[in-house]
Structure formats: C-alpha cells, structure tokens
Amino acid sequence: MSTTCDQLTDELSLIVEGDRAAIDRHADHPAGCDACRDARHEATQLARLVAATGSDFVPSKDLEAR
C-alpha cells in the first residue's frame, strides 16, 4: 500500500519528531509529492523555531527578589 497525503499528514508530527517507524512508513511518498515534501519541510522548520523560542531570554538580576 502506498502512502497517501492524508496518511502522511496524520503522522507528520511523528515524522518531524524523528519517529523511525513513521519515517520508514512514509519515506517514498514525499519524493513524488511536492505538497507533502513542502509540508514536511515547513513543519520541521516550525518545530525548530518553536523549540528556540525564548532561548535569548535573560531574566533581570532582581527577578528572584521581586
């Protein structure tokens, strides 16, 4: 059975998280589907941005005292 766009979309979060089984199940489909390849790329980029959110936050020196 070939992977459909809906099946890939349903497991996109697993693929972005690096779940080996999900990646293996859907490895061939994005090679021939621009929409799914783009969705995987965009989801991966978004996950990186979300993970980095707040990484530059520096609390004020008197935060604990306040």
N, C-alpha and C positions, 0 to 999 in steps of 0.2 A: 504494500500500500504506500503510495506516495504522500508526502506531507502536503497539506493544503495550507493556504494562507491563514484560515481560521485556526487550524491546529497549531501553527507556529505562533500566532498571536496569543493564543491561550497559554502558551508556555514561554512567552517572551521574557517574563521576569526571571524564570529559571535559567534561561539561556544567558541572560545578562549577568546573573549571579555566578555563572560558571558551572552549573549542574551538568556533569559529564554525560549522563544518560539523556537529558533533554537536548544537549548539543548534538550528540550522536544521532538521535531520532530525526533531527531536522537539518542535518549537515548539508544535504544535497539541494534542498528546496531553494534557499536564497541565491544559489548560483544562477538560477534561471528566472528569478522573480525580483525585479527591481524594487517593487513596493516592500517586500519582506526584507530585502537587504537594507533598504533605507530605514525601515522601522527598527531593525536590529541595531544599526549604527546610531540612530538618534536616541534610542533607549539607553545604549551604552554610554553615550556622551552625557545624557541627562543624569544617569546614575553617578557618573564621575563628578559632575557639578554639584549634585545634592550632597555627596559624601564630603566634598570640600567646603561646603557652606559653613561659615563661622570659623574656619581654620585660622583666619587672620585676627580673630577677636582677642583683644588684650584687656583684661579687667583692670579697672582703676586700682591704684595702690591701696585706697582706703575702703575697698569693697567689703572686706570682712568686718571692718569696724562699723561701717554703716549698717 
